Amino acid sequence: MATQQLFAGVDRAVFAAAFAERLHRSGLAVPFTSIERCAASLEAVGPMALDDAYWTLRLSFVTRRDDIAVFDEVFAAVFDVHHDVAVRHPDATAAMRSQLERSDHDDDRLVGVQRRPDDQAATVASLPWATLPSAGADDPDDVDDEFDDHDDIAVPELRPAPDAADMERPFDLLDDAELERVAELLRQSVVSWPMRRSRRRKAAPSGRIAMRRTMREAMRRGGDVVGWECERPVRRPRPIVALLDVSGSMEAFARINLHVLRPLVEAREAEVFAFASELHRVTPALRRRSSDEAIDHLNEVVGDRFSGTRIASSLGALLAHPVWSHSVRGAVVLVCSDGWDTDEPEALDRAMRRLALRAHRIVWANPRAAAEGFEPIASGMAAAHPHCDVFLPGNTGRSMVEVVAAMATDR
């Protein structure tokens, strides 16, 4: 049992509330803040072994040494632990040790945690991952009648939320409504962004001495320098440039990636370019109110969609454009492509080298990288891969959250 991974696929908040209810009915005072702390701890740690679960729950609910005995008995009844767990927990009381030494067929420990005689609901019910024999179901003579009314107390069946399931499914299996939900979740994930130092400065309590402001303040005091005026450079978000492959090999993911890039355009004012055999700026189309309007407008702008792929020529056109090339300088560049290119690999290598010199960070999202055993050995992907700072799959909402996180890092 010590190596079993607990809480996998379980709602941590529901479990924390149910476990706190058992402790409360056993005579342990449980404040609401302990329940919040327990749920947050379980969510942060994730699936864990039995030993880790013991200390996580104990540190969340137990604040006095006198309460350890009650907690240990409730924990033993809930998780159906054996004697070896008591050895690893030296603080377990003698009562718990004697209780753990009973036979595995002794189901009386389900009701052995009553502490208050006036509490009529002191039964510890089984939880979904540790289903114990119901006390009083097979042998009603072993249980007092006062517990019969509480044998049906149990945590309801836990199922993952619909949004969580959508985030794990590949994009090509989602319909338009599910794509909208995933896009909304991605919009909420854009909470931080790498910053850059601008040439402008602002007043600050510490930092570089601002000579002009210091002398100006000194002239107001008759020429006496009373204190130093300091300033620091202003930090601004880095620009974002997204390059979206809409060629024939990316037909199954082109519409989906447009849904994903819309939050970047709305929240961070990203510049988005679509390319197949030519390069097109599609940022104005993604600023439309609805995604359907944006897709319809894109169909008019991008006339070579779902055709051949010329990544090197498209990157060269971006870097040579008198206006678009300035958006790349110092920017975080996101490339959504499978790397299949009809241009020469040497041309793509030169274009990626030029792009890496101008950009702050290059993140490449390849939806085919999620396949088992994938390696960037295709000619185009092999030429571009050495110049990428981050290379990730981009086939699910969860993987796109990782892509956004990789773009947001400042390293």
N, C-alpha and C positions, 0 to 999 in steps of 0.2 A: 504493500500500500504506500510505502514511503516514496516510491518512484512514480506513482500514478500522477498524471497531470490533472489537477482539479480545476474547476471553473472554466473549462473550455466550452465556449458557446453558451455560457450562463450569464443572465442579467445580474451584474454585481450588486446593483442597488436593491433589487428584490431579495437577493440572498442576505444582504446586510440587515435589511429590515426584519426578515424572518428570523435570523439568528439572534438579533437584539430582542425580539419578542420572546424567544426561548429563555434568554438570560433574565429578562424582566420577570417572567413567570417563575423563575427559580429563586427569586429574591435579590437579584443584582440590579442596582440602580444604573440605568443606561440613559444618558442624555442624548438628545437629538444630534448634537455635534459629533458624538462617537459614531453614530450611524453614517454620517457624511464622511468622516475620516476613514472609516472602514471601506466604504464603497470606492472612494478615491484611491486608497491603497491597493485594493484588489484590481482596479482598472489599470493602475500604473504597473503593477508587477506582472499581470497576465496569468496564464496557466502555470500552476506551481505544484510542488510536491507537498505531502502532508505536513512535514516539519515546517516548511515555509508558511503554510496556511495557519498552523498553530500560532506561530509568533506574530504573523500579520494581524490575526484576529485578537490575540491577547493584548498586543500593544495598542490596538484601537479601542478596546472595551474595558480593560482592567486598569484602574488607577490606584487601587489600594492592594496591599499584600493580602489582606484578609479575604479579598474576593477571588483569589487565585483558585481556591478549592472549588467554588461554585462554577467558575469558568471551565476548569478542567473536566468536571463531571458532565457539563453540557456538551463540551467538545467531544468527549469520549462517546457519548450517546448519539450525537449527530453523525459523526464520521465513522462510527463502528471501528474504533482503533483497538489494538491489541496490546499486550504487555510490553512489547519492545518499544512502543512509543513512550510509555511511561518511563522507561530507562533513559531515553534520550532527553526527557524533560525532567531535570532534577528537582524542579520546584513543585512537582505534583504531590499532592497530599497523600497521607497513608490511606485515607478513605478511597481515593481514586485508584491507588495501586491495588488494594484488595478487590476493588470492583473490576478492574481490568483483568485480574487473574481468574475470573470466572470462566466457565465454559462458553464457547461461541454460541451454544444453543440457549444460553440464559438471556432471555429477552427482558428481564426485569429492569435492566439499566435504562430502558426507555422511560421508565417512570421513577427512577431513583434520584431525581434532581429536585424534588419538592423541598422547599425550605420554609415556606410560610404556610401554616395550617389554614389560614383564611383564604388562601389562593386556591380557587376551585379549578384553575386551568394551568396545571403545572406539568402537563405532558409535553415531552419533546417529540415532535413528529419527525418523520424521516424526510430527507431532502432528496431532490431528483437524482443525484449521482451516488447516493448511499442509501438505497432503499432497504430498510430493516423490516423484519416481521412486525406487523401491527400489534401493539400491546392490547391484549384482550380479544383478538380476533380468533386465535386458535385455542387459547387456554384462558377463558374468562375468569377462572377461579383464582388466578395469580394476580389479578388486578382488582383494586377496590372499585366499587360502583361509582365513586365520585369522579372517576376519570373517564367513564364511558361516553360522556357527552362531548369529549374533546378529542376522540380518536380520529376525527375526520379533518383535523387541522393539518394542512400540507401546503407547500408552495405550489402555485399553478405551473403548468407546463410552460417552459420558456422557449420562445422561438425568436430567431433573428428578425430585426426590423426590416421592412421592405427596402428602405434606402440602403442598408448595409448589404443586402443581397445584390442590389443593382451595382454597387461599387465593386463587387467581386466578379461580376459577369463580363465577358468580352463585349466590346462595343458593337460588334456586328450582330449580336444577339438581342440588342435592345431596340424597342420601338421609340417613337418620337417622344411620348410622354415620359418614358424612363430616361431618355437622354436629357430631357429638360430637368428632371430631378438630379441627375448626376452633375449637370452644369451648375445647378444651384449649390450643390455641395462643394464643388470646386471653387465657386465664387466665394463661399464662406471660408475656404482654406487659404485664400490670398490675404493673409493678415500681416505679413511682414515682407520687407523687400530690402535688397542690398542698397546701401547709400554710397554716395560719392561726395568728395569734398569739392565745393565750388570755390571760385575766386572771391566771392563776396564774404564779408565778415560781419559779425554782430557782437554787441557788447556782452560780456560774460564776467562772472566774479573772479575767474582765474584764466590764465592762458597767456598769449602773447601781449606785450605792452603796446597799447595804442598811443603812439606818440602825439598825434594831432589832438586827440580827445584829451590826453593828459595836459598838454600845453594850453588848450582852450579852457579847461577847468582851472588851471593855474592863473591865467590872466584874469579870471573872475575874482580871484582872491589876492590880487595885488602882486602877482608873479611868484607866489609861494606854492610849491608843489606839496600839497597835503597828502595825496595818495596817488597810486598808479591806477590808470584806467586800462582795463584788459579787454581783449576781444578774441574771438575764436571764429574759424571759418564756418560758413553755413553748409550743412549737409543736405543733399537733395537725392531723391530716388534715381537710380540709374535707369536709362531708357531701355525699352524692351523691343526686340525685333523678332518676329516669328515668321518662319519660312515653311509654308504648307505645301506638301506634295499632293497634287490632284491628278496625277497621271493614271494610266489604266491599271497599273499594279497596285495602286492605293485607292481604287474606287470604293472598296468596302469600308474604308476608314476616312475618306475625305470629308463627307458630310458630318461625321461624328467629331472629327477634329475641329471643324468650324464651330460646333456647339461648345467645345472645350475652350477655344480661344476667345470666344465672346466675353467671358468674365475678365480676361486680361485686358481686353480693349476697353471695357466699361470701367473697371476698377483702377487700372494702371496706365491707361492711354497707350497701349502697345501699338506698334506698327506691324501690320500683318501683310505678307506677300504670298501669293499663290503662284506655283509654277508647275508646268508640265514640259512643253517644248519652249515656252516663253515665260517671262516674269510679268506678274500683274500685281498692282497694289489694290488690296481689297479691304483696307481699313474702313473707308466710309460705309461699305455695305454691312459690315459687322456692327455698326452703330445704330442700325435700324431697331425699332422697338421690339418686334417679334422675330423669332428665328426663321419663320417661314418667309417673311419679307426679305430677310438677309440672304437666304438661300436663293430666292427668285432673282434678286439683284445680282448675286454672284454668277448665276447661270448666264446672265447677259454680259457681264464683264469678262469672264474667263471663257473665251471661245475655244480654247484648245484643251479643255478638260478631258480627262480619261483618254489621252493620246499617249505619245511617247514621252520619255523622261530625258531631260537634258539639265542635269543639276549643275554641272560646271559652267555651262553657258548662262544659266540663270543667276548663279552667284557672281559671275563676271559682269553681267548687266547691272546687278545691284551695286557692286563696288565701283562701277564706272559712271553711274548716274550722277549728274551734278547736284541733285537734291537728296535722293534716297541714300546716297553713300554717307552723308553726314549723320544719319540716324543710327548707323552701325558703330560709330566711334564711341568707345567706352560703354557699349550696351551689352546686355545679356541677350544672347542670340539663341533662340529655340528653333531647331530643325525637326520637323515631323516628316520623316521619309523612311522608306525601306532600303534606300541606298542603291536601288537598281538604276543604272545610268547608261545611256547610249553614247555619251561622250567618252573620250579617252581617259583612262585613269590618271595619266600624267596631268591632264588639264584640270581635273577635279582636285588633285593634290596641290597644284599651284593656287587654285582659287581658295581652297580651305586654308592654306598657309597665309594668304593675304587677309582672309577674314579673321584668323586667329590673332594676327598682329594688330588689328583695329579693335576687335571686340574685347570686352572684359572677360567674358565667359561664354563658352559654347556648350549647349546641352542638346544632345541628339536623342530623340524618342523614336525608336523603331518598333512598330507593333509586332513584327515577326521575331523580335528578340525574345519573346516570351516562350517560344517553342523550346522543348527540351533538347539539349545538345546544340543549340544555336551558336554559331561562331561567325564573326564578320569576315568571311572569306570571299564574298562576291567582290568583283573588281572595283566597283564604285565605293562600296562600304569599306573595303580594305584600304582604299586610298584616303577616305575621309576620317576613319576611326582614329588614327594617331593624333589628329588635330582637335579632337573633342575633349573637353574637360570632364564631361559626364555622359555616359552612354546607358540608357535605360529603355525598357520596354514601355510602350504606350498603348496597350490594348485594353485596359480596364480603367475604371474610375480610380481605383486604389493606386494603380501604377502612375496615373497622371498626377495624383496628389504627391507622389514621390518626385515626379518631374518638377512640379511647381516648387517643392521644398528644395530641390537641387538648384533651381534657378534663384531661390531666395537667399541661399547662403552667401555670405560675403567673402568666403575664402576662394 
